[in-house]
């Protein structure tokens, strides 16, 4: 889930996990490295990718699909 509701707490949603990804914010980092460093906070790769997608849509990161580099805004 992306947003919390009556059943899901903020910490278990993509919105609640965004600060974890932002804490690893360097100027640039490989997507695979970012996942390895933060994987203990996510239940699955799908949840990680959803959080990355949300950050991308919000304009907080950009992702170069050719190189796999995540750049923080």
N, CA, C and O of each residue as an XYZ file, in Angstrom:
292
protein
N       0.837     -1.187      0.000
C       0.000      0.000      0.000
C       0.880      1.247      0.000
O       2.006      1.239      0.496
N       0.344      2.290     -0.558
C       1.079      3.548     -0.634
C       0.791      4.422      0.576
O       1.707      4.993      1.167
N      -0.480      4.526      0.947
C      -0.862      5.416      2.044
C      -1.466      4.619      3.197
O      -1.999      3.529      2.988
N      -1.382      5.164      4.418
C      -1.954      4.469      5.571
C      -3.480      4.541      5.554
O      -4.071      5.402      4.903
N      -4.092      3.627      6.277
C      -5.539      3.635      6.452
C      -5.848      3.075      7.836
O      -4.958      3.012      8.685
N      -7.067      2.677      8.074
C      -7.444      2.157      9.390
C      -6.709      0.878      9.751
O      -6.468      0.613     10.929
N      -6.352      0.087      8.758
C      -5.718     -1.207      8.993
C      -4.194     -1.097      8.962
O      -3.514     -1.738      9.763
N      -3.654     -0.295      8.050
C      -2.204     -0.174      7.867
C      -1.658      1.066      8.570
O      -2.187      2.167      8.414
N      -0.607      0.873      9.335
C       0.034      2.017      9.987
C       0.923      2.740      8.981
O       1.268      2.182      7.939
N       1.286      3.953      9.284
C       2.138      4.747      8.393
C       3.460      4.046      8.136
O       3.958      4.069      7.010
N       4.040      3.423      9.154
C       5.341      2.780      9.032
C       5.345      1.596      8.074
O       6.402      1.228      7.562
N       4.197      0.998      7.824
C       4.142     -0.173      6.953
C       3.734      0.164      5.523
O       3.510     -0.739      4.717
N       3.634      1.445      5.201
C       3.253      1.859      3.851
C       4.436      2.492      3.130
O       5.450      2.814      3.749
N       4.302      2.667      1.837
C       5.363      3.289      1.047
C       5.638      4.710      1.530
O       6.794      5.130      1.570
N       4.614      5.445      1.890
C       4.808      6.816      2.374
C       5.619      6.831      3.669
O       6.428      7.734      3.881
N       5.413      5.862      4.514
C       6.144      5.789      5.767
C       7.586      5.353      5.607
O       8.419      5.608      6.477
N       7.883      4.695      4.495
C       9.238      4.200      4.256
C      10.105      5.185      3.471
O      11.304      4.955      3.314
N       9.524      6.266      2.981
C      10.286      7.245      2.216
C      11.448      7.851      3.004
O      12.531      8.010      2.440
N      11.272      8.193      4.278
C      12.413      8.753      5.023
C      13.604      7.804      5.113
O      14.747      8.254      5.197
N      13.353      6.511      5.096
C      14.454      5.545      5.135
C      15.304      5.677      3.880
O      16.532      5.700      3.962
N      14.664      5.763      2.728
C      15.415      5.920      1.486
C      16.098      7.283      1.420
O      17.208      7.400      0.899
N      15.448      8.296      1.937
C      16.050      9.626      1.907
C      17.250      9.716      2.853
O      18.145     10.532      2.633
N      17.280      8.900      3.888
C      18.412      8.909      4.822
C      19.694      8.417      4.157
O      20.793      8.783      4.574
N      19.554      7.597      3.138
C      20.721      7.111      2.404
C      21.119      8.080      1.295
O      21.985      7.781      0.473
N      20.474      9.245      1.287
C      20.663     10.205      0.213
C      22.064     10.769      0.112
O      22.503     11.567      0.939
N      22.735     10.339     -0.902
C      24.001     10.922     -1.287
C      23.706     11.677     -2.573
O      22.551     11.755     -2.993
N      24.695     12.214     -3.181
C      24.435     12.877     -4.449
C      24.032     11.851     -5.502
O      23.109     12.089     -6.281
N      24.722     10.708     -5.526
C      24.378      9.630     -6.450
C      24.684      8.285     -5.803
O      25.638      8.152     -5.038
N      23.856      7.290     -6.124
C      24.057      5.944     -5.602
C      23.451      4.950     -6.587
O      22.447      5.250     -7.234
N      24.043      3.794     -6.702
C      23.493      2.735     -7.553
C      22.199      2.225     -6.920
O      22.107      2.099     -5.698
N      21.216      1.937     -7.741
C      19.929      1.445     -7.250
C      20.095      0.138     -6.483
O      19.471     -0.050     -5.438
N      20.922     -0.757     -6.987
C      21.162     -2.039     -6.307
C      21.832     -1.818     -4.950
O      21.507     -2.501     -3.979
N      22.759     -0.874     -4.879
C      23.432     -0.559     -3.614
C      22.449      0.027     -2.616
O      22.481     -0.312     -1.433
N      21.576      0.906     -3.090
C      20.555      1.493     -2.225
C      19.661      0.405     -1.646
O      19.315      0.447     -0.465
N      19.288     -0.564     -2.468
C      18.454     -1.664     -1.970
C      19.208     -2.496     -0.938
O      18.656     -2.821      0.113
N      20.457     -2.844     -1.222
C      21.229     -3.654     -0.267
C      21.390     -2.943      1.070
O      21.368     -3.587      2.118
N      21.549     -1.635      1.045
C      21.739     -0.885      2.289
C      20.443     -0.725      3.078
O      20.475     -0.567      4.299
N      19.308     -0.763      2.390
C      18.043     -0.494      3.076
C      17.090     -1.692      3.106
O      15.966     -1.562      3.591
N      17.509     -2.848      2.601
C      16.585     -3.977      2.449
C      15.995     -4.488      3.751
O      14.910     -5.067      3.739
N      16.671     -4.293      4.871
C      16.118     -4.791      6.136
C      14.858     -4.036      6.565
O      14.112     -4.509      7.422
N      14.623     -2.867      5.971
C      13.444     -2.067      6.300
C      12.240     -2.406      5.430
O      11.129     -1.962      5.718
N      12.439     -3.183      4.375
C      11.386     -3.489      3.424
C      11.030     -4.970      3.486
O      11.891     -5.820      3.710
N       9.751     -5.263      3.284
C       9.294     -6.652      3.287
C       9.685     -7.376      2.011
O       9.895     -8.589      2.019
N       9.783     -6.629      0.904
C      10.096     -7.242     -0.386
C      10.694     -6.196     -1.322
O      10.688     -5.000     -1.030
N      11.203     -6.669     -2.441
C      11.724     -5.770     -3.470
C      10.591     -4.919     -4.030
O      10.799     -3.756     -4.374
N       9.398     -5.490     -4.122
C       8.246     -4.744     -4.630
C       7.964     -3.508     -3.780
O       7.683     -2.433     -4.308
N       8.040     -3.670     -2.477
C       7.792     -2.549     -1.580
C       8.885     -1.484     -1.745
O       8.599     -0.287     -1.729
N      10.122     -1.923     -1.901
C      11.230     -0.995     -2.143
C      11.008     -0.219     -3.437
O      11.147      1.004     -3.461
N      10.663     -0.924     -4.510
C      10.457     -0.259     -5.798
C       9.270      0.697     -5.763
O       9.293      1.733     -6.427
N       8.247      0.368     -5.007
C       7.112      1.266     -4.867
C       7.547      2.558     -4.179
O       7.136      3.645     -4.587
N       8.365      2.449     -3.152
C       8.873      3.637     -2.464
C       9.759      4.467     -3.394
O       9.692      5.696     -3.376
N      10.588      3.807     -4.206
C      11.417      4.512     -5.180
C      10.532      5.228     -6.195
O      10.805      6.371     -6.562
N       9.477      4.563     -6.648
C       8.545      5.173     -7.595
C       7.892      6.421     -7.009
O       7.754      7.433     -7.697
N       7.492      6.352     -5.752
C       6.850      7.498     -5.108
C       7.834      8.666     -5.025
O       7.461      9.804     -5.309
N       9.080      8.401     -4.640
C      10.080      9.469     -4.589
C      10.312     10.073     -5.970
O      10.502     11.283     -6.096
N      10.298      9.247     -6.989
C      10.481      9.727     -8.361
C       9.318     10.635     -8.771
O       9.531     11.714     -9.325
N       8.098     10.195     -8.497
C       6.917     10.981     -8.853
C       6.904     12.311     -8.097
O       6.474     13.328     -8.641
N       7.367     12.307     -6.860
C       7.419     13.533     -6.068
C       8.571     14.451     -6.471
O       8.663     15.582     -5.993
N       9.434     13.974     -7.335
C      10.547     14.798     -7.796
C      11.721     14.852     -6.835
O      12.575     15.731     -6.950
N      11.775     13.925     -5.893
C      12.864     13.901     -4.905
C      14.094     13.163     -5.416
O      15.204     13.387     -4.932
N      13.897     12.282     -6.397
C      15.021     11.562     -6.994
C      14.826     11.498     -8.503
O      13.719     11.662     -9.016
N      15.923     11.259     -9.191
C      15.850     10.911    -10.611
C      16.637      9.618    -10.776
O      17.609      9.371    -10.062
N      16.206      8.807    -11.718
C      16.827      7.507    -11.929
C      17.260      7.405    -13.382
O      16.448      7.584    -14.290
N      18.530      7.119    -13.604
C      19.034      6.867    -14.941
C      18.888      5.373    -15.189
O      19.597      4.567    -14.587
N      17.982      5.009    -16.062
C      17.685      3.591    -16.286
C      18.816      2.865    -17.003
O      18.936      1.646    -16.881
N      19.635      3.579    -17.740
C      20.754      2.936    -18.435
C      21.868      2.542    -17.478
O      22.453      1.469    -17.617
N      22.165      3.403    -16.508
C      23.259      3.144    -15.583
C      22.805      2.626    -14.229
O      23.610      2.068    -13.484
N      21.531      2.800    -13.897
C      21.025      2.378    -12.598
C      21.411      3.329    -11.473
O      21.399      2.946    -10.303
N      21.752      4.565    -11.819
C      22.171      5.550    -10.831
C      20.959      6.346    -10.359
O      20.170      6.839    -11.166
N      20.822      6.465     -9.025
C      19.785      7.287     -8.420
C      20.443      8.584     -7.979
O      21.437      8.568     -7.252
N      19.886      9.709     -8.419
C      20.395     11.019     -8.041
C      19.354     11.702     -7.168
O      18.183     11.781     -7.539
N      19.774     12.190     -6.021
C      18.858     12.868     -5.108
C      18.755     14.338     -5.473
O      19.758     14.986     -5.772
N      17.538     14.858     -5.445
C      17.309     16.270     -5.768
C      17.545     17.135     -4.552
O      17.402     18.356     -4.627
